[in-house]
Amino acid sequence: MIDPTTANPFDLTGQVALVTGTSRGLGQHFARSLARAGADLILTSRNKDSLAPFASELNELGRRVLPLALDVRDHASIVAAASQAEDAYGHIDILVNNAGMNIRKPAVEVTWDDWNQILDTNLRGGFFVAQAVAKGMIARHYGRIINIGSVTSVAGYAGLGPYGASRGGIRQLTMSLADDWGPHGITVNCLAPGWFCTEQNQIMYQDKEWVDYLCDRIPLKRPGEPGDLTGPLVFLASESSRYVTGQILLVDGGISTGATRALPRKR
């Protein structure tokens, strides 16, 4: 822990961050942002070999990088990965609970297995990863846990029933863990992106009419870009947020305000 009154409170030099789900997409952006702020990294994916190119990129930034196999739907895998990370670095200061998935279907078509796969990955997995990592943080009386949520943590969208349930659960879980682990010097917050183009949803962004409709509902009039998440992420990971816990930080261009297209004035 640094003294925020005498040093850069956004500097993560000497910190170790574990980011789940870093084989692609926003997970890689999160890890890259933390590395550029000075942190060493633990990268995870179900397929450890898929992490090699990204690990090499972060090594070139001068950071230590440990790729690990981690399946957030397998409790033994979670416990093993947390243990290997602690053994390698001696401490984990920051956890970014990013691993997640979605199956987009009308509610009447969602199967029992669809529900289990989404909730087991996004919610149950997130809890048990946090639990495994928090044990070391509690012993050291310091930690930053950032659960990745979504605008669906606070708003409902058709076709996203199980996903929205999982992300709403992440918001509630964040508040509970903040209360549970606050006395141990651990902050727990939820970073909730709005509509960003990712590999999961990129097909939707090929529909210009849909993108125009989306932008009409966003006060800043554009979808999110990965760089929009850098500052909020580093803030929550650093000493800058030392008195912020149990909160949801929406980075959504304002769509959660419920904005809609203004009606033209009658002349």
VOKOL-457016 format. One record per residue (C-alpha): residue number from 1; residue in one letter; x, y, z. Coordinates in steps of 0.1 Angstrom, whole numbers, plus 5000, padded with zeros to 4 digits. Each point is the difference from the previous one (the first is absolute). Example, Ala and Ser with C-alpha at 12.3 -4.5 7.8 and 13.67 -1.06 7.14 Angstrom:
! VOKOL-457016
- i,aa,east,north,up
- 1,a,5123,4955,5078
- 2,s,5014,5034,4993
***
This chain:
! VOKOL-457016
- i,aa,east,north,up
- 1,m,5000,5000,5000
- 2,i,5013,5035,4991
- 3,d,4995,5032,5018
- 4,p,4977,5020,4978
- 5,t,5011,5033,5015
- 6,t,5036,4996,4988
- 7,a,4998,4979,4969
- 8,n,4980,4996,4968
- 9,p,4968,4984,5012
- 10,f,4994,4984,4966
- 11,d,5034,4983,4999
- 12,l,4998,4962,5002
- 13,t,5037,4993,5001
- 14,g,5008,4970,5022
- 15,q,4963,4989,4999
- 16,v,4990,4966,4987
- 17,a,4967,4997,4981
- 18,l,4980,4969,4991
- 19,v,4977,5004,4971
- 20,t,4976,4972,4990
- 21,g,4990,4994,4964
- 22,t,5030,5016,4982
- 23,s,5001,4979,4968
- 24,r,4982,5028,4981
- 25,g,4978,5031,5002
- 26,l,4996,5023,5029
- 27,g,5019,4976,5023
- 28,q,5032,5007,4980
- 29,h,4992,5038,5001
- 30,f,4997,4998,5038
- 31,a,5033,4982,5004
- 32,r,5018,5023,4976
- 33,s,4987,5031,5018
- 34,l,5012,4986,5034
- 35,a,5034,4991,4985
- 36,r,5004,5035,4986
- 37,a,4992,5014,5034
- 38,g,5029,4979,5014
- 39,a,4984,4967,5012
- 40,d,5014,4965,4994
- 41,l,4974,4977,4987
- 42,i,4984,4965,5004
- 43,l,4981,4992,4969
- 44,t,4974,4972,4999
- 45,s,4981,4980,4974
- 46,r,4985,4965,4998
- 47,n,5027,4995,4973
- 48,k,5034,5011,5014
- 49,d,5017,4997,4967
- 50,s,4977,5027,4985
- 51,l,5015,5026,5023
- 52,a,5036,4997,4987
- 53,p,4999,5028,4974
- 54,f,4983,5024,5024
- 55,a,5025,4991,5028
- 56,s,5029,5008,4976
- 57,e,4984,5034,4993
- 58,l,4998,5009,5037
- 59,n,5036,4987,5005
- 60,e,5011,5026,4975
- 61,l,4986,5027,5023
- 62,g,5024,4988,5026
- 63,r,4975,4982,5021
- 64,r,5001,4965,5016
- 65,v,4972,4979,4986
- 66,l,4987,4966,5012
- 67,p,4976,4982,4977
- 68,l,4978,4975,5018
- 69,a,4972,4975,4990
- 70,l,4968,5009,5018
- 71,d,4964,4988,4994
- 72,v,4977,5021,5022
- 73,r,4974,4973,4998
- 74,d,5023,4975,5017
- 75,h,5007,5006,5037
- 76,a,5031,4979,5001
- 77,s,5014,5020,4971
- 78,i,4993,5033,5018
- 79,v,5017,4989,5032
- 80,a,5030,4986,4981
- 81,a,5005,5032,4980
- 82,a,4998,5023,5031
- 83,s,5025,4977,5017
- 84,q,5024,5001,4970
- 85,a,4998,5038,4998
- 86,e,5007,5004,5037
- 87,d,5030,4976,4998
- 88,a,5014,5019,4969
- 89,y,4997,5035,5013
- 90,g,4994,4998,5037
- 91,h,4970,5023,4999
- 92,i,4971,5011,4978
- 93,d,4990,5036,5005
- 94,i,4974,5004,4973
- 95,l,4973,4977,4986
- 96,v,4980,5008,4969
- 97,n,4972,4975,4998
- 98,n,4994,5003,4963
- 99,a,4993,4964,4987
- 100,g,4965,4998,4986
- 101,m,4978,4988,4973
- 102,n,4965,5005,4985
- 103,i,4975,4981,4980
- 104,r,4976,5024,4983
- 105,k,4964,4985,4996
- 106,p,4964,5010,5004
- 107,a,4990,4990,5036
- 108,v,4976,4973,4988
- 109,e,5029,4982,4983
- 110,v,5025,5000,5028
- 111,t,5008,4965,5011
- 112,w,5009,4987,5035
- 113,d,5036,4994,4988
- 114,d,5002,5036,4985
- 115,w,4990,5014,5034
- 116,n,5025,4979,5019
- 117,q,5029,5008,4976
- 118,i,4995,5037,5002
- 119,l,4994,5002,5038
- 120,d,5027,4975,5008
- 121,t,5025,5020,4980
- 122,n,4991,5036,5008
- 123,l,4987,4998,5035
- 124,r,5010,4968,5018
- 125,g,5035,5001,4984
- 126,g,5005,5036,5009
- 127,f,4991,4994,5036
- 128,f,5024,4970,5005
- 129,v,5029,5017,4982
- 130,a,4995,5030,5023
- 131,q,4999,4977,5030
- 132,a,5032,4982,4990
- 133,v,5019,5032,4994
- 134,a,4986,5018,5030
- 135,k,5015,4975,5025
- 136,g,5035,5013,4993
- 137,m,4988,5036,4999
- 138,i,4984,4996,5034
- 139,a,5033,4986,5014
- 140,r,5018,5031,4987
- 141,h,4972,5024,5009
- 142,y,5000,5015,4965
- 143,g,4982,4994,4967
- 144,r,4981,5014,4971
- 145,i,4973,4979,4984
- 146,i,4983,5012,4969
- 147,n,4970,4980,4988
- 148,i,4991,5006,4964
- 149,g,4963,5007,4996
- 150,s,4980,5016,4973
- 151,v,4973,5025,4993
- 152,t,4978,4970,5004
- 153,s,5009,5001,5037
- 154,v,4975,5028,5003
- 155,a,4978,4997,4969
- 156,g,4981,4973,4982
- 157,y,5002,4991,4963
- 158,a,4980,4975,4980
- 159,g,5019,4969,4991
- 160,l,5024,5004,5029
- 161,g,4980,4984,5029
- 162,p,5026,4977,5015
- 163,y,5029,5023,4991
- 164,g,4982,5029,5017
- 165,a,4993,4979,5030
- 166,s,5037,4991,5003
- 167,r,5011,5036,4997
- 168,g,4974,5012,5024
- 169,g,5013,4973,5024
- 170,i,5035,5013,4996
- 171,r,4989,5035,5011
- 172,q,4983,4985,5031
- 173,l,5030,4978,5007
- 174,t,5023,5029,4997
- 175,m,4982,5019,5028
- 176,s,4999,4969,5022
- 177,l,5037,4992,4996
- 178,a,5009,5037,5006
- 179,d,4983,4998,5034
- 180,d,5015,4966,5008
- 181,w,5036,5008,4991
- 182,g,5002,5037,5007
- 183,p,5013,4995,5035
- 184,h,5029,4981,4984
- 185,g,5012,5030,4979
- 186,i,4984,4986,4968
- 187,t,4978,5021,4977
- 188,v,4975,4983,4977
- 189,n,4985,5020,4971
- 190,c,4981,4993,4968
- 191,l,5012,5015,4967
- 192,a,4970,4999,4977
- 193,p,5005,5007,4962
- 194,g,4971,5010,4979
- 195,w,4998,4991,4963
- 196,f,5035,4991,4988
- 197,c,5007,4980,4968
- 198,t,5016,4968,5011
- 199,e,5005,4966,4984
- 200,q,4968,4988,5017
- 201,n,4978,5026,4984
- 202,q,5018,5013,4970
- 203,i,4974,4986,4976
- 204,m,4975,5025,5014
- 205,y,5024,5029,4991
- 206,q,4998,4990,4963
- 207,d,4964,5012,4999
- 208,k,5002,5038,4994
- 209,e,4963,5005,5008
- 210,w,5005,4984,5034
- 211,v,5032,5020,5007
- 212,d,4981,5032,4991
- 213,y,4972,4990,5023
- 214,l,5024,4993,5028
- 215,c,5019,5033,4996
- 216,d,4967,5018,5002
- 217,r,4995,4986,5035
- 218,i,5035,5009,5012
- 219,p,5004,5036,5011
- 220,l,5036,5000,4987
- 221,k,4988,4987,4967
- 222,r,5024,4972,4994
- 223,p,5007,4965,5012
- 224,g,5029,4995,5025
- 225,e,5036,4995,4990
- 226,p,5025,4979,5020
- 227,g,5020,5032,5009
- 228,d,4969,5013,5018
- 229,l,5006,4973,5027
- 230,t,5037,5006,5007
- 231,g,4997,5029,5024
- 232,p,4971,4985,5020
- 233,l,5018,4967,5003
- 234,v,5033,5014,5012
- 235,f,4981,5022,5024
- 236,l,4982,4971,5016
- 237,a,5033,4980,5001
- 238,s,5021,5027,5016
- 239,e,5003,5020,5032
- 240,s,4979,5027,4984
- 241,s,4969,4980,5009
- 242,r,5011,4990,5035
- 243,y,4967,5013,5015
- 244,v,4977,4987,4973
- 245,t,4985,4966,5005
- 246,g,4967,4982,4993
- 247,q,4993,5023,4970
- 248,i,4991,4994,4964
- 249,l,5018,5023,4975
- 250,l,4980,5002,4968
- 251,v,5021,5008,4969
- 252,d,4971,5001,4976
- 253,g,4999,5034,4983
- 254,g,4969,5007,5021
- 255,i,4976,4974,4985
- 256,s,4990,4989,5035
- 257,t,4983,5034,5005
- 258,g,4972,4986,4978
- 259,a,5006,5026,4973
- 260,t,4980,4998,4969
- 261,r,4998,5019,4967
- 262,a,4985,5035,5006
- 263,l,4968,5006,4981
- 264,p,5002,5028,4974
- 265,r,4984,5033,5011
- 266,k,4967,5009,4984
- 267,r,5002,5032,4980
***
